[in-house]
């Protein structure tokens, strides 16, 4: 079938000011067109000449012809041209909801076309335009540059070469970044345009679209497999990028440690520069016991912070000052910071590993060069009865028993022997001073006492100006979430927000299997998000459909789990398949259909029999004669048994114990071979012919015999009944691996 004729439509429209369409959240190469543009496009689609082959009846006209004539290209692609500077770029459509006679552009398109703010239609003009009647708006002359919009069709892209516009780009993985950016925000890529890619940590990478294939001015990136190469602009940029990457390498004498994996058996020593992080991973631990993570240092008590995040499908970001699940900003107690995580903590559900970050705190206003801070990190099982706060921190408080001969000093609150209490109090009151709020004891005139402080807004206190500055920065400085409207004056609250309801929180989508923001409205979540347990991104991504591998039905991805549970419920009520009475046969009586269908009765084109054999085993016994009492059938069975015992079947694979050949193959003692001696052996078998619980012993083909043995072996494992195992062997032709898959899909377990 030939491609339809290209859609021809163009218009010149003024650009709406970005502030007037901020609520539309236009991103990437998306545009807004007015409703009249859609009507004009449909009219242009109807007027396209037909390229289909001539019909045998030139006078006939079906509804499918009309549908084909009116069908718009998918996706709709437009070429935008700025007549002022001749900049041109391709774009995709977001909505036909712009004010009549105007064009809405995303910030990326506005920059690519070189449009200034003063060249756009102001919000006031847009409001006036919407208030006018349709007749008046057609005559209304809007100020602003007129952008030419032309419908175009681009080929599906197969290759693109991107060149970084700056040196030093070194993201963890380009693939998920580009996949997410192109899938969510772009319909096309224009040769020579600049592509801005957001990194996982909020950084921005600017890339030049240098080459595309098929050759041309642009390509379509919807529903296509795109090969991407990322190359430096020139050798100088490549060398500079390599130099920056090498200089940022950790593990040098003056830099931060490299981090890496740790275990619960020994501590690790390390160092971190002020303002930097060292990341560790705990891949395994005893998940039934509390986990204690200890940071020990000889540095000042306020210079190191400890952050922990259990990594799961719901938490993907590395622990940072503003993004962590468990954190400790408090001063170290005796040089130790300690976080204890209970195994029942909800954040530990589905945790694959524990990510730990050691942060060297540096005040934003610090002028001196950053120092290197030494530390020791240890993860271990905590068997003490720890009662921590909401953030999982241990309180470290313990009651100490004192001797009856000891008395507490009223000044420093220490316990001293009663006999020396007078001397101690005299010395203590001359030299020591007690803070009336926290009861901490200081030497009179010491720098610690001079710098001792208590926060007026909370219960925090400290003994240095640095700790006061850090406390004010962490807990009393206004901060705005970079991903939504949430603001707070506490870094701990911001971290709690960014690891819970923030739309920018990174998750591993269960449907697209990419690390993506969870999206959604943190202040007014939709009822479907709350009830389904999915994030807003997963809810949208889960509307894509796929085929159920069991029944071929088209099911939405988010409904697939429920759909498969219905299959599990159906399995429970399924009847066991009737199997052939021949003990050597690996077939069911009436066969196994596609998709696990097990027939309980004979089909219309299949003959049934009264002795419970499959059609293959009953074939040699069949004679087209009237035999209501089954006497002739018994005589044929008798002759079959006599033939097997007296002469054998002659098949090398036979393992039938009631066959001369089968007994010889198995190394069993031969039975008598004369008719007079064999008849007494056969008579009991003939007596059980009509007893459906007694087996029959006929030789069969090698495949069926092998399938029966495999089915019996699998049934002995205790997972499925032998009847289902035989049905699986018949359906999968005796392939053991595929038999297990078939049983898991279609058979109820014991």
Secondary structure as the mmCIF struct_conf table of DSSP 4:
data_model
#
loop_
_struct_conf.conf_type_id
_struct_conf.id
_struct_conf.beg_label_comp_id
_struct_conf.beg_label_asym_id
_struct_conf.beg_label_seq_id
_struct_conf.end_label_comp_id
_struct_conf.end_label_asym_id
_struct_conf.end_label_seq_id
HELX_LH_PP_P HELX_LH_PP_P1 UNK A 2 UNK A 7
STRN STRN1 UNK A 10 UNK A 15
STRN STRN2 UNK A 16 UNK A 16
HELX_LH_PP_P HELX_LH_PP_P2 UNK A 17 UNK A 17
HELX_RH_3T_P HELX_RH_3T_P1 UNK A 18 UNK A 24
TURN_TY1_P TURN_TY1_P1 UNK A 28 UNK A 29
STRN STRN3 UNK A 30 UNK A 34
HELX_RH_AL_P HELX_RH_AL_P1 UNK A 35 UNK A 46
TURN_TY1_P TURN_TY1_P2 UNK A 47 UNK A 47
BEND BEND1 UNK A 48 UNK A 48
HELX_LH_PP_P HELX_LH_PP_P3 UNK A 49 UNK A 50
BEND BEND2 UNK A 52 UNK A 52
HELX_LH_PP_P HELX_LH_PP_P4 UNK A 53 UNK A 55
BEND BEND3 UNK A 56 UNK A 57
TURN_TY1_P TURN_TY1_P3 UNK A 58 UNK A 59
HELX_RH_AL_P HELX_RH_AL_P2 UNK A 63 UNK A 70
HELX_LH_PP_P HELX_LH_PP_P5 UNK A 71 UNK A 73
BEND BEND4 UNK A 74 UNK A 75
STRN STRN4 UNK A 77 UNK A 82
TURN_TY1_P TURN_TY1_P4 UNK A 83 UNK A 85
STRN STRN5 UNK A 88 UNK A 98
HELX_LH_PP_P HELX_LH_PP_P6 UNK A 99 UNK A 99
TURN_TY1_P TURN_TY1_P5 UNK A 100 UNK A 101
STRN STRN6 UNK A 102 UNK A 105
HELX_RH_AL_P HELX_RH_AL_P3 UNK A 107 UNK A 112
TURN_TY1_P TURN_TY1_P6 UNK A 113 UNK A 114
HELX_RH_3T_P HELX_RH_3T_P2 UNK A 117 UNK A 119
BEND BEND5 UNK A 120 UNK A 120
STRN STRN7 UNK A 121 UNK A 121
HELX_LH_PP_P HELX_LH_PP_P7 UNK A 122 UNK A 122
HELX_RH_AL_P HELX_RH_AL_P4 UNK A 123 UNK A 131
BEND BEND6 UNK A 132 UNK A 132
HELX_RH_AL_P HELX_RH_AL_P5 UNK A 134 UNK A 139
BEND BEND7 UNK A 144 UNK A 144
HELX_LH_PP_P HELX_LH_PP_P8 UNK A 145 UNK A 145
STRN STRN8 UNK A 146 UNK A 152
HELX_LH_PP_P HELX_LH_PP_P9 UNK A 155 UNK A 155
STRN STRN9 UNK A 156 UNK A 156
HELX_LH_PP_P HELX_LH_PP_P10 UNK A 157 UNK A 157
STRN STRN10 UNK A 159 UNK A 164
BEND BEND8 UNK A 165 UNK A 166
TURN_TY1_P TURN_TY1_P7 UNK A 167 UNK A 168
BEND BEND9 UNK A 172 UNK A 172
HELX_RH_AL_P HELX_RH_AL_P6 UNK A 174 UNK A 185
BEND BEND10 UNK A 187 UNK A 187
STRN STRN11 UNK A 188 UNK A 190
TURN_TY1_P TURN_TY1_P8 UNK A 191 UNK A 192
STRN STRN12 UNK A 194 UNK A 198
TURN_TY1_P TURN_TY1_P9 UNK A 200 UNK A 201
BEND BEND11 UNK A 202 UNK A 202
STRN STRN13 UNK A 204 UNK A 213
BEND BEND12 UNK A 214 UNK A 217
STRN STRN14 UNK A 218 UNK A 220
BEND BEND13 UNK A 222 UNK A 224
STRN STRN15 UNK A 227 UNK A 231
BEND BEND14 UNK A 233 UNK A 234
HELX_RH_AL_P HELX_RH_AL_P7 UNK A 235 UNK A 247
TURN_TY1_P TURN_TY1_P10 UNK A 248 UNK A 248
BEND BEND15 UNK A 250 UNK A 250
BEND BEND16 UNK A 252 UNK A 255
STRN STRN16 UNK A 260 UNK A 262
BEND BEND17 UNK A 264 UNK A 266
STRN STRN17 UNK A 268 UNK A 273
STRN STRN18 UNK A 274 UNK A 274
TURN_TY1_P TURN_TY1_P11 UNK A 275 UNK A 275
STRN STRN19 UNK A 277 UNK A 282
TURN_TY1_P TURN_TY1_P12 UNK A 287 UNK A 288
BEND BEND18 UNK A 289 UNK A 289
STRN STRN20 UNK A 290 UNK A 296
BEND BEND19 UNK A 298 UNK A 299
TURN_TY1_P TURN_TY1_P13 UNK A 301 UNK A 302
BEND BEND20 UNK A 303 UNK A 303
STRN STRN21 UNK A 304 UNK A 311
STRN STRN22 UNK A 312 UNK A 312
TURN_TY1_P TURN_TY1_P14 UNK A 313 UNK A 314
STRN STRN23 UNK A 315 UNK A 315
BEND BEND21 UNK A 317 UNK A 317
HELX_LH_PP_P HELX_LH_PP_P11 UNK A 318 UNK A 319
STRN STRN24 UNK A 320 UNK A 320
TURN_TY1_P TURN_TY1_P15 UNK A 321 UNK A 322
STRN STRN25 UNK A 323 UNK A 323
BEND BEND22 UNK A 325 UNK A 325
STRN STRN26 UNK A 326 UNK A 328
BEND BEND23 UNK A 330 UNK A 330
HELX_LH_PP_P HELX_LH_PP_P12 UNK A 331 UNK A 332
STRN STRN27 UNK A 333 UNK A 333
TURN_TY1_P TURN_TY1_P16 UNK A 334 UNK A 335
STRN STRN28 UNK A 336 UNK A 341
TURN_TY1_P TURN_TY1_P17 UNK A 343 UNK A 344
HELX_RH_3T_P HELX_RH_3T_P3 UNK A 346 UNK A 348
TURN_TY1_P TURN_TY1_P18 UNK A 349 UNK A 350
STRN STRN29 UNK A 353 UNK A 360
TURN_TY1_P TURN_TY1_P19 UNK A 364 UNK A 365
BEND BEND24 UNK A 368 UNK A 368
HELX_LH_PP_P HELX_LH_PP_P13 UNK A 369 UNK A 371
STRN STRN30 UNK A 372 UNK A 382
BEND BEND25 UNK A 384 UNK A 384
TURN_TY1_P TURN_TY1_P20 UNK A 390 UNK A 391
STRN STRN31 UNK A 393 UNK A 393
TURN_TY1_P TURN_TY1_P21 UNK A 404 UNK A 405
STRN STRN32 UNK A 406 UNK A 408
TURN_TY1_P TURN_TY1_P22 UNK A 410 UNK A 412
STRN STRN33 UNK A 415 UNK A 417
HELX_RH_3T_P HELX_RH_3T_P4 UNK A 418 UNK A 420
HELX_RH_AL_P HELX_RH_AL_P8 UNK A 421 UNK A 431
STRN STRN34 UNK A 432 UNK A 434
TURN_TY1_P TURN_TY1_P23 UNK A 436 UNK A 438
STRN STRN35 UNK A 441 UNK A 443
TURN_TY1_P TURN_TY1_P24 UNK A 444 UNK A 445
HELX_RH_AL_P HELX_RH_AL_P9 UNK A 447 UNK A 451
STRN STRN36 UNK A 453 UNK A 454
BEND BEND26 UNK A 456 UNK A 459
STRN STRN37 UNK A 461 UNK A 462
BEND BEND27 UNK A 463 UNK A 464
HELX_RH_AL_P HELX_RH_AL_P10 UNK A 465 UNK A 475
BEND BEND28 UNK A 476 UNK A 477
STRN STRN38 UNK A 479 UNK A 480
BEND BEND29 UNK A 482 UNK A 485
STRN STRN39 UNK A 487 UNK A 488
BEND BEND30 UNK A 489 UNK A 489
HELX_RH_AL_P HELX_RH_AL_P11 UNK A 491 UNK A 498
TURN_TY1_P TURN_TY1_P25 UNK A 499 UNK A 501
TURN_TY1_P TURN_TY1_P26 UNK A 503 UNK A 504
STRN STRN40 UNK A 506 UNK A 508
TURN_TY1_P TURN_TY1_P27 UNK A 510 UNK A 512
BEND BEND31 UNK A 514 UNK A 514
STRN STRN41 UNK A 515 UNK A 517
BEND BEND32 UNK A 520 UNK A 520
BEND BEND33 UNK A 522 UNK A 524
HELX_RH_AL_P HELX_RH_AL_P12 UNK A 527 UNK A 532
HELX_RH_AL_P HELX_RH_AL_P13 UNK A 536 UNK A 541
TURN_TY1_P TURN_TY1_P28 UNK A 542 UNK A 543
BEND BEND34 UNK A 544 UNK A 544
STRN STRN42 UNK A 545 UNK A 547
TURN_TY1_P TURN_TY1_P29 UNK A 549 UNK A 551
STRN STRN43 UNK A 554 UNK A 556
HELX_RH_3T_P HELX_RH_3T_P5 UNK A 557 UNK A 559
HELX_RH_AL_P HELX_RH_AL_P14 UNK A 560 UNK A 572
TURN_TY1_P TURN_TY1_P30 UNK A 573 UNK A 573
HELX_LH_PP_P HELX_LH_PP_P14 UNK A 574 UNK A 578
STRN STRN44 UNK A 579 UNK A 579
BEND BEND35 UNK A 581 UNK A 581
STRN STRN45 UNK A 582 UNK A 582
TURN_TY1_P TURN_TY1_P31 UNK A 583 UNK A 584
STRN STRN46 UNK A 588 UNK A 588
BEND BEND36 UNK A 589 UNK A 590
STRN STRN47 UNK A 592 UNK A 592
HELX_RH_3T_P HELX_RH_3T_P6 UNK A 594 UNK A 596
STRN STRN48 UNK A 598 UNK A 598
BEND BEND37 UNK A 600 UNK A 601
TURN_TY1_P TURN_TY1_P32 UNK A 604 UNK A 605
BEND BEND38 UNK A 606 UNK A 606
TURN_TY1_P TURN_TY1_P33 UNK A 610 UNK A 611
HELX_RH_AL_P HELX_RH_AL_P15 UNK A 615 UNK A 619
TURN_TY1_P TURN_TY1_P34 UNK A 620 UNK A 621
BEND BEND39 UNK A 625 UNK A 625
TURN_TY1_P TURN_TY1_P35 UNK A 628 UNK A 629
HELX_RH_AL_P HELX_RH_AL_P16 UNK A 631 UNK A 646
TURN_TY1_P TURN_TY1_P36 UNK A 647 UNK A 647
TURN_TY1_P TURN_TY1_P37 UNK A 652 UNK A 653
TURN_TY1_P TURN_TY1_P38 UNK A 657 UNK A 658
BEND BEND40 UNK A 659 UNK A 659
HELX_RH_AL_P HELX_RH_AL_P17 UNK A 660 UNK A 666
TURN_TY1_P TURN_TY1_P39 UNK A 667 UNK A 667
HELX_LH_PP_P HELX_LH_PP_P15 UNK A 668 UNK A 672
BEND BEND41 UNK A 674 UNK A 674
HELX_RH_AL_P HELX_RH_AL_P18 UNK A 675 UNK A 687
TURN_TY1_P TURN_TY1_P40 UNK A 688 UNK A 690
TURN_TY1_P TURN_TY1_P41 UNK A 692 UNK A 693
BEND BEND42 UNK A 694 UNK A 694
STRN STRN49 UNK A 696 UNK A 696
HELX_RH_AL_P HELX_RH_AL_P19 UNK A 702 UNK A 716
TURN_TY1_P TURN_TY1_P42 UNK A 717 UNK A 718
BEND BEND43 UNK A 719 UNK A 720
HELX_RH_AL_P HELX_RH_AL_P20 UNK A 722 UNK A 731
TURN_TY1_P TURN_TY1_P43 UNK A 732 UNK A 734
HELX_RH_AL_P HELX_RH_AL_P21 UNK A 736 UNK A 746
HELX_LH_PP_P HELX_LH_PP_P16 UNK A 747 UNK A 749
#
